Amino acid sequence: MYDIVNGLINTTFGWNWPGWVIALISHLLVTTLLFAIAPFQMLFLTYYERRAIARMQDRIGPNRVGPAGLLQPIADGVKMFTKEDIVPAAADRWVHFLAPCVVVAPTMLMFAVLPWGPGMVPVDLNVGLLFFFAISSISAVGLLMAGLASSNKFALLGAMRAVAQMVSYEIPAVLSLLAVVMLTGTLSIVQLIEAQAGLFISSADVPGVPDLGLGWFIFTPVGLLAFIVFFIAALAEGERTPFDIPEADSEIVAGYMTEYSGMKFGLFYLAQYVLNFLLCAIAAVIFFGGWQGPGVGWLYDRAISPANPDGNWVFNLLAGFLGVFYLLAKTYAFFFVMVWLRGAFPRLRVDQLMDFGWKFLIPLTLVNIVSAAIWVALLRWGPEQGITFTQNWTPILRWGVAFAVTLAVNIVAYIALARIFAASQAEQGRIDLDEYRDTLTATLR
Amino acid sequence: MNTGKLAFPMPLPAGVGTPSAPGGLEGQTSQEKPVRISVRRSRVDGCSTKDPAMFKTEELQINIGPQHPSTHGVFRMLVTVDGETIIDLKPVFGYLHRNHEQIAEQNTYLQNMPYTDRLDYFNSMANNQAYAMAVEKLAGIEVPERAEYIRVLMVELTRILNHAGALGFLINDMGMWQTQLAFGMREREKILDLFEMASGARMMCNYFRFGGVVRDLPPEFMPKLKELLVAMPAFVDELERLLRENEILMQRAEGIGILPKELALAYSVTGPVLRGSGVPYDIRKAEPYSVYDRFDFDVPVGSVGDVYDRFLVRIEEMRQSKRIIEQIVEQLPDARGGHINPRARQNVRPPVGDAYARIESPKGELGFYLVSDGSPRPYRYKVRAPSFINLTPLGDMCRGYKVADVVVILGSIDIVMGEVDR
């Protein structure tokens, strides 16, 4: 944004304003935009989810307010605002009041490092990915606050479930991203996207092919496995079916949200949908190239950027639009998968959730990190690191061998771990029916 | 033609012994073809952490209900949990008590017919039949053949709609957000349309009268019914595929809420819950009433007695009901008599005496016990409600499982609070 504002004011108009004014203007612009975008995403996603799931359930979905029901989320928002805000008499007033803020604030902060298009990132932190996940964990504190302060048993159970789930599934999520970080050697989200330009064939692009922006990590065995694990963990972090255990309406009413009403409840809802959007977006950014796609690179080469200060701002607009389009298309596609799962699966039980996370996903990500190391060693390392046998290979050959080896490692690991997991479940699960009956019928005698 | 074989041919678990249900089970044999081999363990043994060396834990008492989204009405479960594990559960009911039996004793016999609709509001036709049969027994009223066929047709349609709805609610309780429920309700709507055609009402049908049914089937009924029969297998197959192929659903259903055979019999549980536990007891076979002895159908039984068995039993029962309806469609045109016995008085004054009539309602054995003192009002009117009696073993079924399993087990019993509390 700084480049665009600078280019517009100082180059196009020639006003020669000082740098700090331009920085201030650009930051204010960006914050305003983001604070408008976040609730808008929530509004849109609720509408999208309700329409999509209605189709799966042989219904129409919201269709009364506005054309095709498009204004339904706004009507819901108005309803939320006009509802009475109830604080239970036994509640800890201040903690009860603060909890929604503690939940919402981190999700808003996470927007700070999300790149929307080429050159369109609010803050390009060099540890952006770390920031993203560090901040996202803070909302677990808010959930626990909500559950404890409500002094309601369902809320307490829900909060305990939520915290246990978030803490457990953060590990596979971060470990799966670690594999991608190893491939690129950077934690900056902007650089991670830039690494996904071109085609994902060796470090050198195939000569003669234009920048298609298709070098996504999903096309590598390491990235594919990491994506699967990450998406499952994202479902758990975002409390989506089949992991919507903390707010399982058929078991514990609404979990930690039970005692909230009015806009405080709305804030939890907002945080949840914004978090879902962000998790889908980060999956799109890390594994599917974010704004990368055919055409964006070509347009951005002609735009105003640090590398090319004499570009044309029209190309900035075009590249930005196309980039945002690609990012949102990928994000909404992932969100559709979330909705789809919600329509098709029941939820797991707490112990099953924990088993799956700790006994299957985490070992899988650990193996994936090993295969990421193999990938890097075969592709990048040379004699300096002590690897000499790849010295005379062409980039394509190196890429091919690395692909085959990591694919084999990952498939073997997946099958073996799945077998071990299934065997351990079965071991746990074999009931001696006669003995079982005896213990139960003993209650009769 | 009481020679149906078991539709769920499963060996009885070792050490359980041969089925010992009252009456008429000869001719039902089980084949050695297990549908299910192993069961997952879902129940925690030694669930309490009462080791003083460990850090102190506290038991928590939770009231699930009476205002809870998944207790199927105003029903309360007083649950004691240790963390997430149930260590005790007490079902508390009575919140929907509306003095049904006392009111019935103030009404004439015919005035009670619409009251029975409100017992199990999903299956008004089945309630009507049980009550009409009790009064007919008491007053000695003959029912023409055609009326009997129409009655059985309606009750079997009721069974299909009840099971479609019950499985939908059960899967909804598991957290599948109404998808299955919506499809179950779609099938239910088609059957309700048929009810509307015949009786004028969709849920509170009030269709039966002493000696028959209130009016004959309209001419457009049969074509619609045949359409429904053509479309139904696809729905049932789809439902079964969902249950057999959805890994998460299997994890939530297998080995959950096991009700052993002895315990089931000791609690006098009936219906799909009892058959899921492996007892092939079905009143339609054990004590054939109406014209059930003319139809060829099977009684599905489970082997383990968990939620999953109750699932499968219900699905198979839908298929068997369809079989019965197909035979009715064949035999109905040849049936003698009209839709009602023209000599049957509706304002009955039965002679002094008592009568008990029971039918296999979709939820289990539904019985009406009537005592007459010769007046136009019953002296005593007692309902043996399957939902109520099936609910009693809930505490034993839930102990040791997780909080999340309670709603699934409750859903698998398939209760309607209108019938539990009366």
Boltz contact constraints between the chains, C-beta under 6 A:
constraints:
  - contact:
      token1: [A, 57]
      token2: [B, 179]
      max_distance: 6.0
  - contact:
      token1: [A, 57]
      token2: [B, 182]
      max_distance: 6.0
  - contact:
      token1: [A, 58]
      token2: [B, 182]
      max_distance: 6.0
  - contact:
      token1: [A, 58]
      token2: [B, 186]
      max_distance: 6.0
  - contact:
      token1: [A, 153]
      token2: [B, 62]
      max_distance: 6.0
  - contact:
      token1: [A, 242]
      token2: [B, 248]
      max_distance: 6.0
  - contact:
      token1: [A, 248]
      token2: [B, 175]
      max_distance: 6.0
  - contact:
      token1: [A, 249]
      token2: [B, 69]
      max_distance: 6.0
  - contact:
      token1: [A, 250]
      token2: [B, 69]
      max_distance: 6.0
  - contact:
      token1: [A, 250]
      token2: [B, 70]
      max_distance: 6.0
  - contact:
      token1: [A, 250]
      token2: [B, 173]
      max_distance: 6.0
  - contact:
      token1: [A, 250]
      token2: [B, 407]
      max_distance: 6.0
  - contact:
      token1: [A, 251]
      token2: [B, 403]
      max_distance: 6.0
  - contact:
      token1: [A, 251]
      token2: [B, 404]
      max_distance: 6.0
  - contact:
      token1: [A, 251]
      token2: [B, 407]
      max_distance: 6.0
  - contact:
      token1: [A, 342]
      token2: [B, 177]
      max_distance: 6.0
  - contact:
      token1: [A, 343]
      token2: [B, 179]
      max_distance: 6.0
  - contact:
      token1: [A, 345]
      token2: [B, 248]
      max_distance: 6.0
  - contact:
      token1: [A, 346]
      token2: [B, 174]
      max_distance: 6.0
  - contact:
      token1: [A, 346]
      token2: [B, 175]
      max_distance: 6.0
  - contact:
      token1: [A, 346]
      token2: [B, 176]
      max_distance: 6.0
  - contact:
      token1: [A, 346]
      token2: [B, 248]
      max_distance: 6.0
  - contact:
      token1: [A, 346]
      token2: [B, 249]
      max_distance: 6.0
  - contact:
      token1: [A, 346]
      token2: [B, 252]
      max_distance: 6.0
  - contact:
      token1: [A, 347]
      token2: [B, 175]
      max_distance: 6.0
  - contact:
      token1: [A, 348]
      token2: [B, 248]
      max_distance: 6.0
  - contact:
      token1: [A, 349]
      token2: [B, 402]
      max_distance: 6.0
  - contact:
      token1: [A, 349]
      token2: [B, 404]
      max_distance: 6.0
  - contact:
      token1: [A, 350]
      token2: [B, 84]
      max_distance: 6.0
  - contact:
      token1: [A, 352]
      token2: [B, 251]
      max_distance: 6.0
  - contact:
      token1: [A, 428]
      token2: [B, 41]
      max_distance: 6.0
  - contact:
      token1: [A, 429]
      token2: [B, 40]
      max_distance: 6.0
  - contact:
      token1: [A, 429]
      token2: [B, 41]
      max_distance: 6.0
  - contact:
      token1: [A, 431]
      token2: [B, 39]
      max_distance: 6.0
  - contact:
      token1: [A, 431]
      token2: [B, 41]
      max_distance: 6.0
  - contact:
      token1: [A, 433]
      token2: [B, 13]
      max_distance: 6.0
  - contact:
      token1: [A, 434]
      token2: [B, 15]
      max_distance: 6.0
  - contact:
      token1: [A, 437]
      token2: [B, 260]
      max_distance: 6.0
  - contact:
      token1: [A, 440]
      token2: [B, 260]
      max_distance: 6.0
  - contact:
      token1: [A, 440]
      token2: [B, 263]
      max_distance: 6.0
  - contact:
      token1: [A, 441]
      token2: [B, 260]
      max_distance: 6.0
  - contact:
      token1: [A, 441]
      token2: [B, 262]
      max_distance: 6.0
  - contact:
      token1: [A, 441]
      token2: [B, 263]
      max_distance: 6.0
  - contact:
      token1: [A, 443]
      token2: [B, 396]
      max_distance: 6.0
  - contact:
      token1: [A, 444]
      token2: [B, 266]
      max_distance: 6.0
